[in-house]
Amino acid sequence: MPPNREKPNKRKSLSFAKKRELCEWKRDNPSYNQEELAEKFDISKPQDFKNQKRDRDAKFPEVESALYLWMQ
């Protein structure tokens, strides 16, 4: 028998009214964090930003500088 695998959470679209309700709830209850709000409104948890791409320094700063001057 194959292992019991849970279905991944599908992305849900919130209606304008639901978004407004969520924003008003957060305004009136500032102590709630994003995970608690996600649970309360039955939506997915916020993404973890650790895996997000970051703005990194240029590999060749001199070339970037020269290119910037040339573009001006």
N, CA, C and O atoms as a Tripos MOL2 file, in Angstrom:
@<TRIPOS>MOLECULE
protein
  288   287    72     0     0
PROTEIN
NO_CHARGES

@<TRIPOS>ATOM
      1 N           0.8500   -1.1800    0.0000 N.3       1 MET1
      2 CA          0.0000    0.0000    0.0000 C.3       1 MET1
      3 C           0.8970    1.2440    0.0000 C.2       1 MET1
      4 O           1.7990    1.3420    0.8310 O.2       1 MET1
      5 N           0.6670    2.2030   -0.9190 N.am      2 PRO2
      6 CA          1.5090    3.4000   -0.9790 C.3       2 PRO2
      7 C           1.3060    4.2730    0.2530 C.2       2 PRO2
      8 O           0.2410    4.2430    0.8700 O.2       2 PRO2
      9 N           2.3330    5.0570    0.6160 N.am      3 PRO3
     10 CA          2.1920    5.9280    1.7870 C.3       3 PRO3
     11 C           1.1150    6.9790    1.5520 C.2       3 PRO3
     12 O           0.8680    7.4020    0.4220 O.2       3 PRO3
     13 N           0.4860    7.3860    2.6400 N.am      4 ASN4
     14 CA         -0.5670    8.3930    2.5640 C.3       4 ASN4
     15 C           0.0800    9.7580    2.3440 C.2       4 ASN4
     16 O           0.7340   10.2960    3.2380 O.2       4 ASN4
     17 N          -0.1040   10.3010    1.1700 N.am      5 ARG5
     18 CA          0.4750   11.6050    0.8530 C.3       5 ARG5
     19 C          -0.6310   12.6470    0.8460 C.2       5 ARG5
     20 O          -1.6860   12.4790    0.2330 O.2       5 ARG5
     21 N          -0.3440   13.7180    1.5470 N.am      6 GLU6
     22 CA         -1.3190   14.8040    1.5800 C.3       6 GLU6
     23 C          -1.2380   15.5880    0.2780 C.2       6 GLU6
     24 O          -0.1640   15.7340   -0.3050 O.2       6 GLU6
     25 N          -2.3750   16.0870   -0.1660 N.am      7 LYS7
     26 CA         -2.3900   16.9240   -1.3580 C.3       7 LYS7
     27 C          -1.7730   18.2690   -1.0100 C.2       7 LYS7
     28 O          -2.0220   18.8040    0.0700 O.2       7 LYS7
     29 N          -0.9690   18.8200   -1.9130 N.am      8 PRO8
     30 CA         -0.4270   20.1490   -1.6390 C.3       8 PRO8
     31 C          -1.5620   21.1740   -1.6540 C.2       8 PRO8
     32 O          -2.5410   21.0360   -2.3870 O.2       8 PRO8
     33 N          -1.4010   22.1950   -0.8310 N.am      9 ASN9
     34 CA         -2.4310   23.2330   -0.7950 C.3       9 ASN9
     35 C          -2.4650   23.9630   -2.1270 C.2       9 ASN9
     36 O          -1.4350   24.4010   -2.6390 O.2       9 ASN9
     37 N          -3.6590   24.0850   -2.6770 N.am     10 LYS10
     38 CA         -3.8160   24.8270   -3.9130 C.3      10 LYS10
     39 C          -3.9270   26.2950   -3.5780 C.2      10 LYS10
     40 O          -4.4050   26.6670   -2.5050 O.2      10 LYS10
     41 N          -3.4940   27.1060   -4.4740 N.am     11 ARG11
     42 CA         -3.5800   28.5380   -4.2880 C.3      11 ARG11
     43 C          -5.0210   28.9740   -4.3940 C.2      11 ARG11
     44 O          -5.7380   28.5480   -5.3000 O.2      11 ARG11
     45 N          -5.4510   29.8210   -3.4760 N.am     12 LYS12
     46 CA         -6.8240   30.3010   -3.4900 C.3      12 LYS12
     47 C          -6.8490   31.7670   -3.8470 C.2      12 LYS12
     48 O          -6.0080   32.5420   -3.3920 O.2      12 LYS12
     49 N          -7.8110   32.1450   -4.6590 N.am     13 SER13
     50 CA         -8.0030   33.5520   -4.9740 C.3      13 SER13
     51 C          -9.0110   34.1110   -3.9940 C.2      13 SER13
     52 O         -10.0710   33.5260   -3.7700 O.2      13 SER13
     53 N          -8.6740   35.2390   -3.4160 N.am     14 LEU14
     54 CA         -9.5920   35.8780   -2.4870 C.3      14 LEU14
     55 C         -10.3980   36.9370   -3.2090 C.2      14 LEU14
     56 O          -9.8740   37.6810   -4.0380 O.2      14 LEU14
     57 N         -11.6600   36.9930   -2.8860 N.am     15 SER15
     58 CA        -12.4930   38.0390   -3.4490 C.3      15 SER15
     59 C         -12.1120   39.3640   -2.8000 C.2      15 SER15
     60 O         -11.4540   39.3900   -1.7600 O.2      15 SER15
     61 N         -12.5270   40.4500   -3.4140 N.am     16 PHE16
     62 CA        -12.2350   41.7680   -2.8600 C.3      16 PHE16
     63 C         -12.8110   41.8920   -1.4570 C.2      16 PHE16
     64 O         -12.1690   42.4510   -0.5670 O.2      16 PHE16
     65 N         -14.0120   41.3780   -1.2560 N.am     17 ALA17
     66 CA        -14.6610   41.4610    0.0550 C.3      17 ALA17
     67 C         -13.8610   40.6990    1.1100 C.2      17 ALA17
     68 O         -13.7210   41.1600    2.2430 O.2      17 ALA17
     69 N         -13.3320   39.5200    0.7300 N.am     18 LYS18
     70 CA        -12.5470   38.7180    1.6660 C.3      18 LYS18
     71 C         -11.2120   39.4060    1.9800 C.2      18 LYS18
     72 O         -10.7590   39.3960    3.1250 O.2      18 LYS18
     73 N         -10.5850   40.0050    0.9550 N.am     19 LYS19
     74 CA         -9.3450   40.7340    1.1740 C.3      19 LYS19
     75 C          -9.5810   41.9090    2.1210 C.2      19 LYS19
     76 O          -8.7880   42.1710    3.0250 O.2      19 LYS19
     77 N         -10.6810   42.6010    1.8930 N.am     20 ARG20
     78 CA        -11.0130   43.7460    2.7380 C.3      20 ARG20
     79 C         -11.2450   43.2930    4.1780 C.2      20 ARG20
     80 O         -10.7850   43.9360    5.1210 O.2      20 ARG20
     81 N         -11.9610   42.1820    4.3360 N.am     21 GLU21
     82 CA        -12.2210   41.6340    5.6670 C.3      21 GLU21
     83 C         -10.9090   41.2770    6.3670 C.2      21 GLU21
     84 O         -10.7280   41.5650    7.5500 O.2      21 GLU21
     85 N         -10.0020   40.6490    5.6250 N.am     22 LEU22
     86 CA         -8.7130   40.2710    6.1820 C.3      22 LEU22
     87 C          -7.9310   41.5150    6.6130 C.2      22 LEU22
     88 O          -7.3650   41.5420    7.7060 O.2      22 LEU22
     89 N          -7.8970   42.5320    5.7680 N.am     23 CYS23
     90 CA         -7.1690   43.7650    6.0970 C.3      23 CYS23
     91 C          -7.7660   44.4630    7.3150 C.2      23 CYS23
     92 O          -7.0400   44.9580    8.1770 O.2      23 CYS23
     93 N          -9.0780   44.4950    7.3770 N.am     24 GLU24
     94 CA         -9.7330   45.1270    8.5250 C.3      24 GLU24
     95 C          -9.4920   44.3250    9.8050 C.2      24 GLU24
     96 O          -9.3070   44.9030   10.8760 O.2      24 GLU24
     97 N          -9.4950   43.0070    9.6940 N.am     25 TRP25
     98 CA         -9.2390   42.1510   10.8550 C.3      25 TRP25
     99 C          -7.8290   42.4010   11.3830 C.2      25 TRP25
    100 O          -7.6190   42.5210   12.5900 O.2      25 TRP25
    101 N          -6.8590   42.4770   10.4580 N.am     26 LYS26
    102 CA         -5.4690   42.7190   10.8620 C.3      26 LYS26
    103 C          -5.3330   44.1010   11.4980 C.2      26 LYS26
    104 O          -4.5990   44.2630   12.4730 O.2      26 LYS26
    105 N          -6.0260   45.0860   10.9590 N.am     27 ARG27
    106 CA         -5.9640   46.4370   11.5250 C.3      27 ARG27
    107 C          -6.5230   46.4530   12.9460 C.2      27 ARG27
    108 O          -5.9680   47.1080   13.8280 O.2      27 ARG27
    109 N          -7.6210   45.7330   13.1650 N.am     28 ASP28
    110 CA         -8.2690   45.7060   14.4730 C.3      28 ASP28
    111 C          -7.5890   44.7500   15.4520 C.2      28 ASP28
    112 O          -7.7780   44.8730   16.6620 O.2      28 ASP28
    113 N          -6.8040   43.8030   14.9490 N.am     29 ASN29
    114 CA         -6.1150   42.8100   15.7820 C.3      29 ASN29
    115 C          -4.6390   42.7530   15.3950 C.2      29 ASN29
    116 O          -4.2040   41.7680   14.7980 O.2      29 ASN29
    117 N          -3.8630   43.7790   15.7190 N.am     30 PRO30
    118 CA         -2.4700   43.8210   15.2620 C.3      30 PRO30
    119 C          -1.5770   42.7390   15.8690 C.2      30 PRO30
    120 O          -0.4780   42.4970   15.3700 O.2      30 PRO30
    121 N          -2.0310   42.0920   16.9310 N.am     31 SER31
    122 CA         -1.1950   41.0600   17.5540 C.3      31 SER31
    123 C          -1.1640   39.7600   16.7420 C.2      31 SER31
    124 O          -0.2950   38.9190   16.9720 O.2      31 SER31
    125 N          -2.0880   39.5810   15.8040 N.am     32 TYR32
    126 CA         -2.1010   38.3700   14.9710 C.3      32 TYR32
    127 C          -0.9420   38.4210   13.9890 C.2      32 TYR32
    128 O          -0.6950   39.4550   13.3680 O.2      32 TYR32
    129 N          -0.2270   37.3040   13.8480 N.am     33 ASN33
    130 CA          0.8330   37.2660   12.8420 C.3      33 ASN33
    131 C           0.2740   36.6710   11.5490 C.2      33 ASN33
    132 O          -0.8860   36.2610   11.5010 O.2      33 ASN33
    133 N           1.1000   36.6260   10.5030 N.am     34 GLN34
    134 CA          0.6320   36.1810    9.1870 C.3      34 GLN34
    135 C           0.1730   34.7330    9.1900 C.2      34 GLN34
    136 O          -0.7950   34.3900    8.5110 O.2      34 GLN34
    137 N           0.8530   33.8790    9.9430 N.am     35 GLU35
    138 CA          0.4640   32.4640    9.9760 C.3      35 GLU35
    139 C          -0.9000   32.2900   10.6290 C.2      35 GLU35
    140 O          -1.7140   31.4880   10.1720 O.2      35 GLU35
    141 N          -1.1480   33.0430   11.7000 N.am     36 GLU36
    142 CA         -2.4490   32.9640   12.3720 C.3      36 GLU36
    143 C          -3.5660   33.4890   11.4670 C.2      36 GLU36
    144 O          -4.6640   32.9330   11.4390 O.2      36 GLU36
    145 N          -3.2780   34.5590   10.7300 N.am     37 LEU37
    146 CA         -4.2720   35.0880    9.7920 C.3      37 LEU37
    147 C          -4.5600   34.0700    8.6870 C.2      37 LEU37
    148 O          -5.7110   33.8740    8.2970 O.2      37 LEU37
    149 N          -3.5120   33.4330    8.1940 N.am     38 ALA38
    150 CA         -3.6880   32.4260    7.1400 C.3      38 ALA38
    151 C          -4.5840   31.2960    7.6310 C.2      38 ALA38
    152 O          -5.4540   30.8230    6.9000 O.2      38 ALA38
    153 N          -4.3710   30.8690    8.8590 N.am     39 GLU39
    154 CA         -5.1940   29.8010    9.4250 C.3      39 GLU39
    155 C          -6.6390   30.2600    9.6150 C.2      39 GLU39
    156 O          -7.5750   29.5250    9.3010 O.2      39 GLU39
    157 N          -6.8170   31.4820   10.1310 N.am     40 LYS40
    158 CA         -8.1550   31.9890   10.3930 C.3      40 LYS40
    159 C          -8.9680   32.1350    9.1090 C.2      40 LYS40
    160 O         -10.1560   31.8140    9.0830 O.2      40 LYS40
    161 N          -8.3260   32.6230    8.0410 N.am     41 PHE41
    162 CA         -9.0390   32.8590    6.7880 C.3      41 PHE41
    163 C          -8.9110   31.6970    5.8140 C.2      41 PHE41
    164 O          -9.3320   31.8030    4.6620 O.2      41 PHE41
    165 N          -8.3330   30.5920    6.2670 N.am     42 ASP42
    166 CA         -8.2060   29.3660    5.4680 C.3      42 ASP42
    167 C          -7.5190   29.6330    4.1290 C.2      42 ASP42
    168 O          -8.0160   29.2650    3.0640 O.2      42 ASP42
    169 N          -6.3730   30.2770    4.2190 N.am     43 ILE43
    170 CA         -5.5580   30.5260    3.0390 C.3      43 ILE43
    171 C          -4.1630   29.9820    3.3150 C.2      43 ILE43
    172 O          -3.8510   29.6140    4.4480 O.2      43 ILE43
    173 N          -3.3260   29.9300    2.2880 N.am     44 SER44
    174 CA         -1.9890   29.3690    2.4840 C.3      44 SER44
    175 C          -1.1320   30.3090    3.3160 C.2      44 SER44
    176 O          -1.3510   31.5190    3.3560 O.2      44 SER44
    177 N          -0.1580   29.7160    3.9750 N.am     45 LYS45
    178 CA          0.7520   30.4940    4.7960 C.3      45 LYS45
    179 C           1.6370   31.3370    3.8880 C.2      45 LYS45
    180 O           1.8350   30.9920    2.7220 O.2      45 LYS45
    181 N           2.1680   32.4330    4.4090 N.am     46 PRO46
    182 CA          3.0650   33.2530    3.5990 C.3      46 PRO46
    183 C           4.3230   32.4810    3.2320 C.2      46 PRO46
    184 O           4.7460   31.5770    3.9540 O.2      46 PRO46
    185 N           4.9050   32.8410    2.1230 N.am     47 GLN47
    186 CA          6.1100   32.1600    1.6570 C.3      47 GLN47
    187 C           7.2930   32.5230    2.5320 C.2      47 GLN47
    188 O           7.3420   33.5990    3.1260 O.2      47 GLN47
    189 N           8.2360   31.6130    2.5990 N.am     48 ASP48
    190 CA          9.4840   31.8580    3.3350 C.3      48 ASP48
    191 C          10.4300   32.6080    2.4100 C.2      48 ASP48
    192 O          10.7040   32.1530    1.2990 O.2      48 ASP48
    193 N          10.9230   33.7320    2.8510 N.am     49 PHE49
    194 CA         11.7600   34.5680    2.0020 C.3      49 PHE49
    195 C          13.2150   34.1230    1.9760 C.2      49 PHE49
    196 O          14.0270   34.7430    1.2880 O.2      49 PHE49
    197 N          13.5710   33.0640    2.7060 N.am     50 LYS50
    198 CA         14.9500   32.5960    2.7060 C.3      50 LYS50
    199 C          15.3600   32.0740    1.3330 C.2      50 LYS50
    200 O          16.5220   32.1960    0.9430 O.2      50 LYS50
    201 N          14.4200   31.4970    0.6050 N.am     51 ASN51
    202 CA         14.7370   30.9150   -0.6960 C.3      51 ASN51
    203 C          14.5660   31.8990   -1.8430 C.2      51 ASN51
    204 O          14.7720   31.5460   -3.0040 O.2      51 ASN51
    205 N          14.1980   33.1080   -1.5280 N.am     52 GLN52
    206 CA         13.9610   34.0950   -2.5660 C.3      52 GLN52
    207 C          15.2980   34.6290   -3.0880 C.2      52 GLN52
    208 O          16.2610   34.7640   -2.3320 O.2      52 GLN52
    209 N          15.3440   34.9270   -4.3700 N.am     53 LYS53
    210 CA         16.5740   35.4630   -4.9330 C.3      53 LYS53
    211 C          16.8490   36.8440   -4.3500 C.2      53 LYS53
    212 O          15.9290   37.5920   -4.0200 O.2      53 LYS53
    213 N          18.1080   37.1580   -4.2340 N.am     54 ARG54
    214 CA         18.5030   38.4180   -3.6270 C.3      54 ARG54
    215 C          19.2740   39.2720   -4.6200 C.2      54 ARG54
    216 O          19.8380   38.7760   -5.5950 O.2      54 ARG54
    217 N          19.2800   40.5570   -4.3470 N.am     55 ASP55
    218 CA         20.0670   41.4770   -5.1440 C.3      55 ASP55
    219 C          21.5200   41.3260   -4.7130 C.2      55 ASP55
    220 O          21.8640   41.6240   -3.5700 O.2      55 ASP55
    221 N          22.3480   40.8770   -5.5980 N.am     56 ARG56
    222 CA         23.7470   40.6210   -5.2640 C.3      56 ARG56
    223 C          24.6460   41.6700   -5.9060 C.2      56 ARG56
    224 O          24.2650   42.3320   -6.8720 O.2      56 ARG56
    225 N          25.8370   41.8060   -5.3540 N.am     57 ASP57
    226 CA         26.8080   42.7300   -5.9170 C.3      57 ASP57
    227 C          27.2250   42.2410   -7.2970 C.2      57 ASP57
    228 O          27.1480   41.0510   -7.6040 O.2      57 ASP57
    229 N          27.6630   43.1760   -8.1130 N.am     58 ALA58
    230 CA         28.1240   42.8360   -9.4520 C.3      58 ALA58
    231 C          29.4190   42.0360   -9.3760 C.2      58 ALA58
    232 O          30.2340   42.2460   -8.4770 O.2      58 ALA58
    233 N          29.6040   41.1250  -10.3160 N.am     59 LYS59
    234 CA         30.8460   40.3510  -10.3510 C.3      59 LYS59
    235 C          32.0110   41.2300  -10.7990 C.2      59 LYS59
    236 O          33.1510   41.0490  -10.3710 O.2      59 LYS59
    237 N          31.6950   42.1840  -11.6700 N.am     60 PHE60
    238 CA         32.7180   43.0650  -12.2230 C.3      60 PHE60
    239 C          32.2990   44.5210  -11.9900 C.2      60 PHE60
    240 O          31.7550   45.1530  -12.8960 O.2      60 PHE60
    241 N          32.5420   45.0580  -10.7960 N.am     61 PRO61
    242 CA         32.0720   46.4060  -10.4710 C.3      61 PRO61
    243 C          32.6530   47.4910  -11.3730 C.2      61 PRO61
    244 O          31.9910   48.4940  -11.6400 O.2      61 PRO61
    245 N          33.8970   47.2970  -11.8470 N.am     62 GLU62
    246 CA         34.4970   48.3040  -12.7300 C.3      62 GLU62
    247 C          33.7450   48.3740  -14.0560 C.2      62 GLU62
    248 O          33.5090   49.4570  -14.5920 O.2      62 GLU62
    249 N          33.3730   47.2070  -14.5750 N.am     63 VAL63
    250 CA         32.6190   47.1620  -15.8280 C.3      63 VAL63
    251 C          31.2420   47.7850  -15.6270 C.2      63 VAL63
    252 O          30.7620   48.5290  -16.4820 O.2      63 VAL63
    253 N          30.6140   47.4840  -14.5090 N.am     64 GLU64
    254 CA         29.2970   48.0640  -14.2130 C.3      64 GLU64
    255 C          29.3890   49.5860  -14.1330 C.2      64 GLU64
    256 O          28.5200   50.2940  -14.6420 O.2      64 GLU64
    257 N          30.4480   50.0850  -13.4890 N.am     65 SER65
    258 CA         30.6510   51.5320  -13.3760 C.3      65 SER65
    259 C          30.8390   52.1660  -14.7500 C.2      65 SER65
    260 O          30.2210   53.1830  -15.0640 O.2      65 SER65
    261 N          31.6910   51.5610  -15.5580 N.am     66 ALA66
    262 CA         31.9370   52.0830  -16.9070 C.3      66 ALA66
    263 C          30.6700   52.0510  -17.7510 C.2      66 ALA66
    264 O          30.3990   52.9850  -18.5050 O.2      66 ALA66
    265 N          29.9030   50.9900  -17.6270 N.am     67 LEU67
    266 CA         28.6520   50.8720  -18.3690 C.3      67 LEU67
    267 C          27.6690   51.9460  -17.9350 C.2      67 LEU67
    268 O          26.9820   52.5370  -18.7680 O.2      67 LEU67
    269 N          27.6000   52.2000  -16.6390 N.am     68 TYR68
    270 CA         26.7060   53.2320  -16.1100 C.3      68 TYR68
    271 C          27.0890   54.6110  -16.6650 C.2      68 TYR68
    272 O          26.2310   55.3790  -17.1000 O.2      68 TYR68
    273 N          28.3910   54.9060  -16.6400 N.am     69 LEU69
    274 CA         28.8620   56.1970  -17.1850 C.3      69 LEU69
    275 C          28.5520   56.3170  -18.6780 C.2      69 LEU69
    276 O          28.1370   57.3750  -19.1510 O.2      69 LEU69
    277 N          28.7540   55.2360  -19.4010 N.am     70 TRP70
    278 CA         28.4840   55.2360  -20.8340 C.3      70 TRP70
    279 C          27.0010   55.4590  -21.1190 C.2      70 TRP70
    280 O          26.6380   56.1700  -22.0550 O.2      70 TRP70
    281 N          26.1480   54.8380  -20.2930 N.am     71 MET71
    282 CA         24.7000   54.9820  -20.4920 C.3      71 MET71
    283 C          24.2340   56.4190  -20.2150 C.2      71 MET71
    284 O          23.2710   56.8870  -20.8220 O.2      71 MET71
    285 N          24.9150   57.1120  -19.3040 N.am     72 GLN72
    286 CA         24.5230   58.4880  -19.0030 C.3      72 GLN72
    287 C          24.8930   59.3740  -20.1550 C.2      72 GLN72
    288 O          24.6500   60.5800  -20.1090 O.2      72 GLN72
@<TRIPOS>BOND
     1     1     2 1
     2     2     3 1
     3     3     4 2
     4     3     5 am
     5     5     6 1
     6     6     7 1
     7     7     8 2
     8     7     9 am
     9     9    10 1
    10    10    11 1
    11    11    12 2
    12    11    13 am
    13    13    14 1
    14    14    15 1
    15    15    16 2
    16    15    17 am
    17    17    18 1
    18    18    19 1
    19    19    20 2
    20    19    21 am
    21    21    22 1
    22    22    23 1
    23    23    24 2
    24    23    25 am
    25    25    26 1
    26    26    27 1
    27    27    28 2
    28    27    29 am
    29    29    30 1
    30    30    31 1
    31    31    32 2
    32    31    33 am
    33    33    34 1
    34    34    35 1
    35    35    36 2
    36    35    37 am
    37    37    38 1
    38    38    39 1
    39    39    40 2
    40    39    41 am
    41    41    42 1
    42    42    43 1
    43    43    44 2
    44    43    45 am
    45    45    46 1
    46    46    47 1
    47    47    48 2
    48    47    49 am
    49    49    50 1
    50    50    51 1
    51    51    52 2
    52    51    53 am
    53    53    54 1
    54    54    55 1
    55    55    56 2
    56    55    57 am
    57    57    58 1
    58    58    59 1
    59    59    60 2
    60    59    61 am
    61    61    62 1
    62    62    63 1
    63    63    64 2
    64    63    65 am
    65    65    66 1
    66    66    67 1
    67    67    68 2
    68    67    69 am
    69    69    70 1
    70    70    71 1
    71    71    72 2
    72    71    73 am
    73    73    74 1
    74    74    75 1
    75    75    76 2
    76    75    77 am
    77    77    78 1
    78    78    79 1
    79    79    80 2
    80    79    81 am
    81    81    82 1
    82    82    83 1
    83    83    84 2
    84    83    85 am
    85    85    86 1
    86    86    87 1
    87    87    88 2
    88    87    89 am
    89    89    90 1
    90    90    91 1
    91    91    92 2
    92    91    93 am
    93    93    94 1
    94    94    95 1
    95    95    96 2
    96    95    97 am
    97    97    98 1
    98    98    99 1
    99    99   100 2
   100    99   101 am
   101   101   102 1
   102   102   103 1
   103   103   104 2
   104   103   105 am
   105   105   106 1
   106   106   107 1
   107   107   108 2
   108   107   109 am
   109   109   110 1
   110   110   111 1
   111   111   112 2
   112   111   113 am
   113   113   114 1
   114   114   115 1
   115   115   116 2
   116   115   117 am
   117   117   118 1
   118   118   119 1
   119   119   120 2
   120   119   121 am
   121   121   122 1
   122   122   123 1
   123   123   124 2
   124   123   125 am
   125   125   126 1
   126   126   127 1
   127   127   128 2
   128   127   129 am
   129   129   130 1
   130   130   131 1
   131   131   132 2
   132   131   133 am
   133   133   134 1
   134   134   135 1
   135   135   136 2
   136   135   137 am
   137   137   138 1
   138   138   139 1
   139   139   140 2
   140   139   141 am
   141   141   142 1
   142   142   143 1
   143   143   144 2
   144   143   145 am
   145   145   146 1
   146   146   147 1
   147   147   148 2
   148   147   149 am
   149   149   150 1
   150   150   151 1
   151   151   152 2
   152   151   153 am
   153   153   154 1
   154   154   155 1
   155   155   156 2
   156   155   157 am
   157   157   158 1
   158   158   159 1
   159   159   160 2
   160   159   161 am
   161   161   162 1
   162   162   163 1
   163   163   164 2
   164   163   165 am
   165   165   166 1
   166   166   167 1
   167   167   168 2
   168   167   169 am
   169   169   170 1
   170   170   171 1
   171   171   172 2
   172   171   173 am
   173   173   174 1
   174   174   175 1
   175   175   176 2
   176   175   177 am
   177   177   178 1
   178   178   179 1
   179   179   180 2
   180   179   181 am
   181   181   182 1
   182   182   183 1
   183   183   184 2
   184   183   185 am
   185   185   186 1
   186   186   187 1
   187   187   188 2
   188   187   189 am
   189   189   190 1
   190   190   191 1
   191   191   192 2
   192   191   193 am
   193   193   194 1
   194   194   195 1
   195   195   196 2
   196   195   197 am
   197   197   198 1
   198   198   199 1
   199   199   200 2
   200   199   201 am
   201   201   202 1
   202   202   203 1
   203   203   204 2
   204   203   205 am
   205   205   206 1
   206   206   207 1
   207   207   208 2
   208   207   209 am
   209   209   210 1
   210   210   211 1
   211   211   212 2
   212   211   213 am
   213   213   214 1
   214   214   215 1
   215   215   216 2
   216   215   217 am
   217   217   218 1
   218   218   219 1
   219   219   220 2
   220   219   221 am
   221   221   222 1
   222   222   223 1
   223   223   224 2
   224   223   225 am
   225   225   226 1
   226   226   227 1
   227   227   228 2
   228   227   229 am
   229   229   230 1
   230   230   231 1
   231   231   232 2
   232   231   233 am
   233   233   234 1
   234   234   235 1
   235   235   236 2
   236   235   237 am
   237   237   238 1
   238   238   239 1
   239   239   240 2
   240   239   241 am
   241   241   242 1
   242   242   243 1
   243   243   244 2
   244   243   245 am
   245   245   246 1
   246   246   247 1
   247   247   248 2
   248   247   249 am
   249   249   250 1
   250   250   251 1
   251   251   252 2
   252   251   253 am
   253   253   254 1
   254   254   255 1
   255   255   256 2
   256   255   257 am
   257   257   258 1
   258   258   259 1
   259   259   260 2
   260   259   261 am
   261   261   262 1
   262   262   263 1
   263   263   264 2
   264   263   265 am
   265   265   266 1
   266   266   267 1
   267   267   268 2
   268   267   269 am
   269   269   270 1
   270   270   271 1
   271   271   272 2
   272   271   273 am
   273   273   274 1
   274   274   275 1
   275   275   276 2
   276   275   277 am
   277   277   278 1
   278   278   279 1
   279   279   280 2
   280   279   281 am
   281   281   282 1
   282   282   283 1
   283   283   284 2
   284   283   285 am
   285   285   286 1
   286   286   287 1
   287   287   288 2
@<TRIPOS>SUBSTRUCTURE
     1 MET1         2 RESIDUE 1 A MET
     2 PRO2         6 RESIDUE 1 A PRO
     3 PRO3        10 RESIDUE 1 A PRO
     4 ASN4        14 RESIDUE 1 A ASN
     5 ARG5        18 RESIDUE 1 A ARG
     6 GLU6        22 RESIDUE 1 A GLU
     7 LYS7        26 RESIDUE 1 A LYS
     8 PRO8        30 RESIDUE 1 A PRO
     9 ASN9        34 RESIDUE 1 A ASN
    10 LYS10       38 RESIDUE 1 A LYS
    11 ARG11       42 RESIDUE 1 A ARG
    12 LYS12       46 RESIDUE 1 A LYS
    13 SER13       50 RESIDUE 1 A SER
    14 LEU14       54 RESIDUE 1 A LEU
    15 SER15       58 RESIDUE 1 A SER
    16 PHE16       62 RESIDUE 1 A PHE
    17 ALA17       66 RESIDUE 1 A ALA
    18 LYS18       70 RESIDUE 1 A LYS
    19 LYS19       74 RESIDUE 1 A LYS
    20 ARG20       78 RESIDUE 1 A ARG
    21 GLU21       82 RESIDUE 1 A GLU
    22 LEU22       86 RESIDUE 1 A LEU
    23 CYS23       90 RESIDUE 1 A CYS
    24 GLU24       94 RESIDUE 1 A GLU
    25 TRP25       98 RESIDUE 1 A TRP
    26 LYS26      102 RESIDUE 1 A LYS
    27 ARG27      106 RESIDUE 1 A ARG
    28 ASP28      110 RESIDUE 1 A ASP
    29 ASN29      114 RESIDUE 1 A ASN
    30 PRO30      118 RESIDUE 1 A PRO
    31 SER31      122 RESIDUE 1 A SER
    32 TYR32      126 RESIDUE 1 A TYR
    33 ASN33      130 RESIDUE 1 A ASN
    34 GLN34      134 RESIDUE 1 A GLN
    35 GLU35      138 RESIDUE 1 A GLU
    36 GLU36      142 RESIDUE 1 A GLU
    37 LEU37      146 RESIDUE 1 A LEU
    38 ALA38      150 RESIDUE 1 A ALA
    39 GLU39      154 RESIDUE 1 A GLU
    40 LYS40      158 RESIDUE 1 A LYS
    41 PHE41      162 RESIDUE 1 A PHE
    42 ASP42      166 RESIDUE 1 A ASP
    43 ILE43      170 RESIDUE 1 A ILE
    44 SER44      174 RESIDUE 1 A SER
    45 LYS45      178 RESIDUE 1 A LYS
    46 PRO46      182 RESIDUE 1 A PRO
    47 GLN47      186 RESIDUE 1 A GLN
    48 ASP48      190 RESIDUE 1 A ASP
    49 PHE49      194 RESIDUE 1 A PHE
    50 LYS50      198 RESIDUE 1 A LYS
    51 ASN51      202 RESIDUE 1 A ASN
    52 GLN52      206 RESIDUE 1 A GLN
    53 LYS53      210 RESIDUE 1 A LYS
    54 ARG54      214 RESIDUE 1 A ARG
    55 ASP55      218 RESIDUE 1 A ASP
    56 ARG56      222 RESIDUE 1 A ARG
    57 ASP57      226 RESIDUE 1 A ASP
    58 ALA58      230 RESIDUE 1 A ALA
    59 LYS59      234 RESIDUE 1 A LYS
    60 PHE60      238 RESIDUE 1 A PHE
    61 PRO61      242 RESIDUE 1 A PRO
    62 GLU62      246 RESIDUE 1 A GLU
    63 VAL63      250 RESIDUE 1 A VAL
    64 GLU64      254 RESIDUE 1 A GLU
    65 SER65      258 RESIDUE 1 A SER
    66 ALA66      262 RESIDUE 1 A ALA
    67 LEU67      266 RESIDUE 1 A LEU
    68 TYR68      270 RESIDUE 1 A TYR
    69 LEU69      274 RESIDUE 1 A LEU
    70 TRP70      278 RESIDUE 1 A TRP
    71 MET71      282 RESIDUE 1 A MET
    72 GLN72      286 RESIDUE 1 A GLN
